[in-house]
C-alpha cells in the first residue's frame, strides 16, 4: 500500500486479488469512497452513502451502477461542498 493511500481502500489494497484491483482502478474516483466492507468479501462499503454494496454478482457493474445512482450522487455532491477544518479560517 502506498503511503498516501487510505487504509482499506480497494484501489491500492494488496489483499484484494490483482485481477479485481485492476478493474477497480479503471472506475474513476473510487479511491475516496469505496472501501472493504465488514460484511465480507462479497460486499464493498461506500463511505459517501454509508452503506454496504453487494458486489458478488456483477462486481464492476454493481459498483458502477451504485456510483451513478441518485443517492450516491447526492452524497458525493454534499460531501464535496462541506468545508473541512483546514478550510476554515483560524
Rosetta blueprint (number, residue, H / E / L):
1 X L
2 X L
3 X L
4 X L
5 X L
6 X L
7 X L
8 X L
9 X E
10 X L
11 X L
12 X L
13 X L
14 X L
15 X L
16 X L
17 X L
18 X H
19 X H
20 X H
21 X H
22 X H
23 X H
24 X H
25 X H
26 X H
27 X L
28 X L
29 X L
30 X L
31 X L
32 X L
33 X L
34 X E
35 X E
36 X E
37 X L
38 X L
39 X L
40 X L
41 X L
42 X L
43 X E
44 X E
45 X E
46 X E
47 X L
48 X L
49 X L
50 X L
51 X E
52 X E
53 X E
54 X E
55 X L
56 X L
57 X L
58 X L
59 X L
60 X H
61 X H
62 X H
63 X H
64 X H
65 X H
66 X H
67 X H
68 X L
69 X L
70 X H
71 X H
72 X H
73 X H
74 X H
75 X H
76 X H
77 X H
78 X H
79 X H
80 X H
81 X H
82 X L
83 X L
84 X L
85 X L
86 X L
87 X L
88 X L
89 X L
90 X L
